[in-house]
């Protein structure tokens, strides 16, 4: 059982759910401080308490050895953490009996290269973003797809997003929503200088390289909301499909379109 113990209600929920979990399963670890390398621990299922940020953190802890996750939402939106604590009580027996689906989601590797040297590497689930910073000026970013120059963006930044990430930072920046099972990336320039520049959807088999021609001192690579490193003009940011997949448990009745309806307020009619 995992979660951010410094967030409201997480430790209380863990104490309440622990007896229920132990009725049907061997509880190997309770980590509410993100203190463990989960790739070295033998377990079959992770129960994550909190919001989507807690699930992203748990995925990072697992590294290349991803295991199925059940998300219990104690946050606000909760695209990934879809179950309330009350709903978890109702479905836990079904999960233990295997009456659920494990959905595989695209992940990526982000590497920062200088010449032939790999400076930084990060596994991600939502997106890689290249952000400027003070002084806030338009950046020229060369984007290569499978070693071919696609374009040079004049923009405030660049997002390369998975389908899971398409309802996160990419959506806020005006990107499209991709169905979670698609094997594709969204490439989205942030505030491009040209109105004809639009997001594109590219097969997940593609490899991306981005070069910021004249980065400022604050220009940085950000993966899933965490700064990886600052960039200089010699650095190349490479993003490609990871060798592992994020695994999320989907219980009966909690479908993708239900999540979109409820989380995005797709009521289908005006409310007066």
C-alpha positions in Angstrom: 0.0 0.0 0.0 1.5 3.3 -1.1 0.6 7.0 -0.8 1.9 10.4 0.1 1.5 10.5 3.9 1.9 14.2 4.1 -1.3 14.8 2.1 -4.7 15.1 3.8 -6.5 11.9 4.8 -3.9 9.5 3.4 -2.7 8.0 6.7 -6.3 7.8 8.0 -7.4 6.0 4.9 -4.5 3.6 5.1 -5.4 2.7 8.7 -9.0 2.2 7.7 -8.3 0.1 4.6 -5.5 -2.0 6.0 -7.7 -4.6 7.9 -9.9 -5.0 4.7 -6.9 -5.6 2.5 -5.4 -8.1 4.9 -8.6 -10.2 4.9 -7.8 -11.2 1.3 -4.2 -10.5 0.6 -0.7 -10.6 2.2 0.2 -7.0 2.7 4.0 -6.9 2.0 4.7 -3.2 2.5 3.1 0.1 3.6 5.1 3.0 2.3 3.6 6.4 2.8 6.9 8.2 2.5 8.0 7.1 -1.0 11.1 5.6 0.7 11.4 2.3 -1.0 12.8 1.1 -4.4 9.8 -1.0 -5.4 11.7 -2.7 -8.3 13.5 -4.7 -5.6 10.4 -5.9 -3.7 8.4 -8.9 -4.7 4.6 -8.1 -5.0 1.8 -8.6 -7.4 -0.4 -5.5 -6.9 0.0 -2.0 -5.5 -2.8 -0.1 -3.9 -2.1 3.7 -4.1 -3.9 6.2 -1.9 -4.1 9.8 -3.0 -4.4 11.4 -6.4 -2.8 11.0 -9.8 0.4 12.5 -8.5 0.7 9.6 -6.0 0.2 7.1 -8.8 2.9 8.8 -10.9 5.2 8.6 -7.9 4.5 4.9 -7.4 5.2 4.3 -11.0 8.6 6.0 -10.7 9.3 3.8 -7.6 8.7 0.7 -9.6 11.0 1.7 -12.4 11.2 -0.9 -15.2 9.5 -3.5 -13.1 5.9 -2.2 -13.3 3.1 -4.0 -11.5 -0.7 -3.4 -11.6 -2.0 -0.5 -9.6 -5.4 0.1 -7.9 -5.9 3.8 -7.4 -7.9 5.1 -4.5 -8.7 8.7 -5.0 -8.2 11.1 -2.0 -7.3 14.0 -4.2 -9.4 16.3 -6.5 -9.6 15.1 -10.1 -8.3 11.6 -10.1 -8.1 10.4 -13.7 -5.9 7.5 -12.7 -7.0 7.2 -9.1 -10.6 6.4 -10.0 -12.0 4.6 -6.9 -13.3 6.3 -3.8 -12.6 4.6 -0.5 -16.2 3.4 -0.3 -16.0 2.0 -3.8 -12.8 0.2 -2.9 -14.7 -1.6 -0.1 -17.2 -2.8 -2.7 -14.7 -4.0 -5.4 -11.8 -5.4 -3.3 -13.2 -9.0 -3.4 -13.6 -8.8 -7.2 -10.1 -7.5 -7.6 -8.7 -10.4 -5.5 -10.8 -12.9 -7.5 -9.5 -11.5 -10.8 -12.8 -10.0 -11.9 -11.2 -6.9 -13.4 -9.0 -5.8 -16.2 -5.4 -4.7 -16.2 -5.0 -2.0 -18.9 -1.5 -1.6 -20.3 -0.5 2.1 -20.9 2.4 3.6 -23.0 5.4 4.8 -21.1 8.5 6.6 -22.4 12.2 7.0 -21.7 13.5 10.6 -21.7 17.3 11.1 -22.1 19.4 14.2 -22.2 22.5 13.8 -24.4 25.5 15.9 -24.9 27.4 14.5 -27.8 27.8 10.7 -27.2 27.3 11.1 -23.4 24.0 10.4 -21.7 23.7 13.1 -19.0 20.3 12.2 -17.5 17.7 9.5 -18.0 14.1 9.4 -16.7 11.2 6.9 -17.2 7.9 8.7 -17.5 4.2 8.2 -17.9 2.5 11.5 -18.7 4.8 13.8 -20.6 8.2 15.3 -21.3 8.1 19.1 -21.4 10.8 21.6 -22.4 10.2 24.9 -20.7 11.8 28.2 -21.0 12.1 30.4 -17.9 13.2 33.8 -17.0 13.9 35.8 -19.0 10.7 34.8 -20.7 11.3 34.9 -24.4 10.2 32.8 -27.3 12.4 29.8 -27.9 13.4 28.2 -31.2 13.2 24.4 -30.7 14.3 22.0 -33.5 12.2 18.8 -33.5 13.5 15.7 -35.2 11.3 12.6 -35.6 13.2 9.4 -36.4 16.3 11.4 -37.2 14.5 13.7 -39.7 13.9 17.4 -39.0 10.2 17.8 -38.7 10.1 21.5 -38.0 11.5 24.4 -35.9 9.0 25.6 -33.4 9.1 29.2 -32.2 7.2 28.9 -28.9 7.2 29.1 -25.2 7.9 25.4 -24.8 7.2 21.9 -26.1 5.3 18.9 -24.7 5.6 15.3 -25.9 2.7 13.4 -24.2 1.4 9.9 -23.9 -2.3 9.1 -24.1 -2.4 9.0 -20.3 -0.8 12.4 -20.3 -3.2 13.8 -22.9 -5.7 14.6 -20.1 -3.0 16.3 -18.0 -0.6 19.1 -18.9 -1.2 18.6 -22.7 -4.9 19.1 -22.3 -4.5 22.3 -20.3 -2.2 23.6 -23.1 -4.8 22.9 -25.8 -3.9 19.4 -26.9 -6.3 16.6 -28.0 -7.5 13.8 -25.8 -6.1 10.4 -26.9 -7.9 7.2 -25.9 -5.8 5.6 -23.2 -5.1 2.4 -25.2 -3.7 4.2 -28.3 -0.1 3.6 -29.1 0.8 7.2 -30.0 2.4 10.4 -28.7 1.0 14.0 -28.9 3.6 16.6 -29.9 2.3 20.0 -28.7 4.1 23.4 -29.0 3.2 25.8 -26.2 1.9 29.1 -27.4 3.5 28.8 -30.9 4.3 32.1 -32.7 2.5 30.9 -35.8 -1.2 30.3 -35.7 -0.9 27.5 -38.4 1.2 25.4 -36.0 -1.0 22.7 -34.4 -0.5 19.6 -32.2 0.3 16.4 -34.1 -0.3 12.8 -33.2 2.7 10.5 -34.0 3.0 6.7 -33.7 4.5 5.4 -30.5 7.3 3.7 -32.5 8.8 7.1 -33.3 11.9 8.5 -31.6 11.9 12.3 -30.9 14.9 14.6 -30.5 14.6 18.2 -29.5 17.3 20.8 -29.5 16.8 24.3 -28.0 18.9 26.6 -30.2 19.6 29.3 -27.6 18.3 28.2 -24.2 18.2 30.7 -21.3 19.8 29.9 -18.0 16.4 28.6 -16.8 15.5 26.4 -19.8 14.8 22.9 -18.4 13.5 19.4 -19.2 10.5 18.4 -17.0 9.2 14.8 -16.9 5.8 14.3 -15.2 6.1 17.6 -13.4 9.6 17.0 -12.0 12.6 19.0 -13.3 15.2 16.6 -14.8 17.9 19.1 -15.7 18.7 22.5 -17.2 19.7 22.6 -20.9 22.4 24.3 -22.8 22.7 24.7 -26.6 24.7 21.4 -27.0 22.1 19.2 -25.4 19.6 17.0 -27.2 16.5 15.7 -25.5 15.5 12.3 -26.8 12.1 10.7 -26.1 11.2 7.2 -27.1 8.8 4.4 -26.1 9.9 2.6 -22.9 10.5 -1.1 -22.7 7.9 -1.4 -20.0 4.2 -0.4 -19.7 2.2 1.2 -16.9 -0.5 -1.2 -15.6 -3.7 0.1 -14.2 -6.5 -2.0 -12.8 -10.0 -1.3 -14.2 -12.9 -2.6 -12.3 -16.4 -3.3 -13.6 -18.4 -0.1 -14.3 -15.4 2.2 -14.2 -14.8 2.7 -17.9 -12.7 5.2 -19.8 -15.7 7.2 -21.1 -17.4 7.2 -17.6 -14.1 8.8 -16.3 -14.2 11.4 -19.0 -17.9 12.2 -18.4 -17.4 12.6 -14.7 -14.0 14.2 -14.5 -14.4 16.6 -17.3 -18.1 17.4 -16.8 -19.3 16.0 -20.1 -23.0 16.3 -19.2 -24.2 16.5 -22.8 -26.6 19.4 -22.0 -26.5 22.9 -20.6 -27.1 23.4 -16.9 -29.0 26.5 -16.1 
